[in-house]
Amino acid sequence: MSKIRIEGNHKLNGEIYVSGAKNSAVALIPAAILCDEVVKISNVPNISDIDSLEEILTYLNAKIVRDKDTVTIDSSVIENKEIPEELSQKLRASYYFMASLLGKYKHVEMYFPGGCTIGERPIDQTLKAYRALGATVTMEDNRYIVDAKELIGTKIYLDMPSVGATINTMLASVKAKGKTIIENAAKEPEIVNVATFLNTMGAKIKGAGTNIITITGVDYLHKSFHEVIPDRIEAGTYVIIGSLLGEKLTIKNLIPSHIEALTSKLIEAGVNMEIGDDYITVSSSDNYKAVNIKTLPYPGFPTDLQQPIIPFLTKCHGTSTVEETIYENRFQNIYDTNRMGANIIVKNNKIAKIKGVTPLQGKNVTATDLRGGASMLICGLIANGITTIDNVKYILRGYDDICNKLSKVGAKIELI
């Protein structure tokens, strides 16, 4: 099993280039199934989640070619057959295939998706949308059969602004008859990226990025070329690292407005950064003050950066508070962080109080999930001595070439 080994406390200088957004790419690739011709998607990150999606496409008989960061997909000869559990359970985003196959063929059979164990992640809002569009949903243990004679546009109100449910409803609606209106839709940039992709193929989607999205159904989607937006969570992770170890560390190919909730908190804590049109240059300091953070749907503070910012808060003078409102099991990284020397108390799995400043000592630790793994990696970078991270498959699911990117700017880190 692979491990990541880190020798901590090395200053970082130079440039890190942000890859394409994981949370966008994992939806764009299943969305390509809806196309009746060939699509090309560029700036696709080289991560294991993309490998898993390629497996599903290949299983469905789609033709897929990966050339560096560009993926070409021809799904004109796809076979709409049951997606087995061993494929669907590899990642959460497998359920986007459910929406695309339903939208194109009005029938789909597959198993419940996998992903990180960060709390209850039901798909009830997605299934609610399928039923509203006219589909019947049959559940047999972890297996779903979704069928419709035809899909008819309607008004769908999401009980919460779920990214997955918003994207799935868009995918299922683009070829439905009539008009579909999604109310209380999520506003994340990845949703805008998916809607733009569908529109370049001939879909009629308006309002993506707002809380009301309108989709007018079409019969045919033509060939398209599309680019994945920069990964705001990867960018934010490196900005946090730069705040701790940077000597004019520049993070390039990012969209600053996408991580404004993070950068405003870092600036509040005392971080010195230069924010450009598509880059952020950051330098570290020993004089940070505690801040309070509450995770919220976009444009609020992202839950995916809640775990990565924990190591930063151990270096802030005073007591910081982090309130997690999205997932109820997203403090799994705290156990090992405390083992390394942090002083963190978690109450009711919802609120963490981080007392700083506490020096961290290298340990053997475990990546419990994707962003928890990133948090342990940051702990290792700022700790004294050697840190070894087990279960790094989680980290590799979402961070393209992370060890090499950090090594090039001065980190002592290697994938073993």
LINRA-V755607 format. One record per residue. N is the residue number from 0. RES is the residue in three letters. SS is DSSP state (A for helix, B for strand, O for the rest). D_LAST is the distance of its C-alpha to the last C-alpha in whole Angstrom. Layout:
N RES SS D_LAST
N RES SS D_LAST
This chain:
0 MET O 9
1 SER O 6
2 LYS O 5
3 ILE B 6
4 ARG B 7
5 ILE B 10
6 GLU B 13
7 GLY O 16
8 ASN O 20
9 HIS O 19
10 LYS O 22
11 LEU B 21
12 ASN B 24
13 GLY B 24
14 GLU B 24
15 ILE B 22
16 TYR B 23
17 VAL O 23
18 SER O 22
19 GLY B 25
20 ALA O 25
21 LYS A 23
22 ASN A 26
23 SER A 29
24 ALA A 27
25 VAL A 26
26 ALA A 30
27 LEU A 31
28 ILE A 30
29 PRO A 32
30 ALA A 35
31 ALA A 35
32 ILE A 36
33 LEU A 39
34 CYS O 40
35 ASP O 43
36 GLU O 41
37 VAL B 38
38 VAL B 36
39 LYS B 33
40 ILE B 31
41 SER B 29
42 ASN O 27
43 VAL O 25
44 PRO O 21
45 ASN O 18
46 ILE O 17
47 SER A 17
48 ASP A 20
49 ILE A 22
50 ASP A 20
51 SER A 22
52 LEU A 25
53 GLU A 25
54 GLU A 25
55 ILE A 28
56 LEU A 30
57 THR A 29
58 TYR A 31
59 LEU O 34
60 ASN O 34
61 ALA O 34
62 LYS B 33
63 ILE B 30
64 VAL B 29
65 ARG B 26
66 ASP B 26
67 LYS O 23
68 ASP O 24
69 THR B 27
70 VAL B 28
71 THR B 31
72 ILE B 33
73 ASP B 36
74 SER O 37
75 SER O 41
76 VAL O 40
77 ILE O 38
78 GLU O 39
79 ASN O 39
80 LYS O 38
81 GLU O 36
82 ILE B 33
83 PRO O 31
84 GLU A 30
85 GLU A 26
86 LEU A 26
87 SER A 28
88 GLN O 26
89 LYS O 22
90 LEU O 23
91 ARG A 26
92 ALA A 27
93 SER A 28
94 TYR A 32
95 TYR A 33
96 PHE A 33
97 MET A 36
98 ALA A 38
99 SER A 38
100 LEU A 39
101 LEU A 42
102 GLY A 43
103 LYS A 43
104 TYR A 44
105 LYS O 46
106 HIS B 44
107 VAL B 40
108 GLU B 39
109 MET B 35
110 TYR B 33
111 PHE O 32
112 PRO O 29
113 GLY O 26
114 GLY O 24
115 CYS O 22
116 THR O 25
117 ILE O 26
118 GLY O 30
119 GLU O 32
120 ARG O 32
121 PRO O 35
122 ILE O 36
123 ASP A 40
124 GLN A 41
125 THR A 39
126 LEU A 41
127 LYS A 44
128 ALA A 44
129 TYR A 44
130 ARG A 47
131 ALA A 49
132 LEU O 49
133 GLY O 50
134 ALA O 48
135 THR B 48
136 VAL B 45
137 THR B 44
138 MET B 42
139 GLU B 41
140 ASP O 38
141 ASN O 35
142 ARG B 37
143 TYR B 39
144 ILE B 42
145 VAL B 43
146 ASP B 46
147 ALA O 49
148 LYS O 52
149 GLU O 51
150 LEU O 50
151 ILE B 52
152 GLY O 51
153 THR O 52
154 LYS B 51
155 ILE B 48
156 TYR B 47
157 LEU O 44
158 ASP O 44
159 MET O 41
160 PRO O 40
161 SER O 37
162 VAL A 34
163 GLY A 34
164 ALA A 37
165 THR A 39
166 ILE A 36
167 ASN A 37
168 THR A 41
169 MET A 41
170 LEU A 39
171 ALA A 42
172 SER A 45
173 VAL O 45
174 LYS O 47
175 ALA O 49
176 LYS B 52
177 GLY O 54
178 LYS B 52
179 THR B 49
180 ILE B 49
181 ILE B 46
182 GLU B 47
183 ASN O 45
184 ALA O 42
185 ALA O 39
186 LYS O 39
187 GLU O 35
188 PRO A 34
189 GLU A 32
190 ILE A 35
191 VAL A 37
192 ASN A 35
193 VAL A 35
194 ALA A 39
195 THR A 39
196 PHE A 37
197 LEU A 40
198 ASN A 43
199 THR A 42
200 MET O 42
201 GLY O 46
202 ALA O 45
203 LYS B 47
204 ILE B 45
205 LYS B 47
206 GLY O 46
207 ALA O 42
208 GLY O 41
209 THR O 44
210 ASN O 45
211 ILE B 47
212 ILE B 46
213 THR B 48
214 ILE B 47
215 THR B 50
216 GLY O 49
217 VAL O 49
218 ASP O 50
219 TYR O 48
220 LEU O 44
221 HIS O 44
222 LYS O 41
223 SER B 39
224 PHE B 37
225 HIS B 35
226 GLU B 32
227 VAL O 30
228 ILE O 30
229 PRO B 27
230 ASP O 25
231 ARG A 27
232 ILE A 24
233 GLU A 22
234 ALA A 24
235 GLY A 25
236 THR A 22
237 TYR A 21
238 VAL A 25
239 ILE A 24
240 ILE A 21
241 GLY A 24
242 SER A 27
243 LEU A 25
244 LEU A 23
245 GLY B 25
246 GLU B 27
247 LYS B 29
248 LEU B 26
249 THR B 27
250 ILE B 26
251 LYS B 27
252 ASN O 28
253 LEU O 29
254 ILE O 32
255 PRO A 33
256 SER A 36
257 HIS A 33
258 ILE A 31
259 GLU A 35
260 ALA A 34
261 LEU A 31
262 THR A 32
263 SER A 36
264 LYS A 34
265 LEU A 32
266 ILE A 35
267 GLU A 37
268 ALA A 35
269 GLY O 36
270 VAL O 33
271 ASN B 34
272 MET B 33
273 GLU B 35
274 ILE B 35
275 GLY O 36
276 ASP O 36
277 ASP O 33
278 TYR B 31
279 ILE B 30
280 THR B 30
281 VAL B 29
282 SER B 29
283 SER O 28
284 SER O 31
285 ASP O 32
286 ASN O 35
287 TYR B 34
288 LYS B 36
289 ALA O 35
290 VAL O 36
291 ASN B 36
292 ILE B 34
293 LYS B 35
294 THR B 34
295 LEU O 36
296 PRO O 36
297 TYR O 36
298 PRO O 37
299 GLY O 36
300 PHE B 33
301 PRO O 30
302 THR A 29
303 ASP A 26
304 LEU A 26
305 GLN A 27
306 GLN A 24
307 PRO A 22
308 ILE A 25
309 ILE A 25
310 PRO A 23
311 PHE A 26
312 LEU A 29
313 THR O 28
314 LYS O 28
315 CYS B 32
316 HIS B 35
317 GLY B 37
318 THR B 36
319 SER B 34
320 THR B 35
321 VAL B 33
322 GLU B 35
323 GLU O 33
324 THR O 35
325 ILE O 33
326 TYR O 31
327 GLU O 32
328 ASN O 29
329 ARG O 27
330 PHE O 26
331 GLN O 24
332 ASN O 21
333 ILE A 24
334 TYR A 24
335 ASP A 20
336 THR A 22
337 ASN A 25
338 ARG A 23
339 MET O 21
340 GLY O 25
341 ALA O 26
342 ASN B 30
343 ILE B 30
344 ILE B 32
345 VAL B 32
346 LYS B 36
347 ASN O 36
348 ASN O 33
349 LYS O 34
350 ILE B 35
351 ALA B 32
352 LYS B 34
353 ILE B 31
354 LYS B 33
355 GLY B 32
356 VAL O 31
357 THR O 29
358 PRO O 26
359 LEU O 22
360 GLN B 21
361 GLY O 17
362 LYS O 16
363 ASN B 14
364 VAL B 15
365 THR B 14
366 ALA O 15
367 THR O 18
368 ASP O 19
369 LEU A 18
370 ARG A 20
371 GLY A 19
372 GLY A 15
373 ALA A 16
374 SER A 19
375 MET A 16
376 LEU A 14
377 ILE A 17
378 CYS A 18
379 GLY A 15
380 LEU A 16
381 ILE A 20
382 ALA O 19
383 ASN B 20
384 GLY O 17
385 ILE B 14
386 THR B 12
387 THR B 10
388 ILE B 10
389 ASP B 10
390 ASN O 12
391 VAL O 10
392 LYS A 12
393 TYR A 15
394 ILE A 13
395 LEU A 13
396 ARG A 16
397 GLY A 18
398 TYR O 16
399 ASP O 16
400 ASP O 13
401 ILE A 13
402 CYS A 10
403 ASN A 12
404 LYS A 16
405 LEU A 15
406 SER A 14
407 LYS A 17
408 VAL O 19
409 GLY O 18
410 ALA O 15
411 LYS B 13
412 ILE B 10
413 GLU B 6
414 LEU B 4
415 ILE O 0
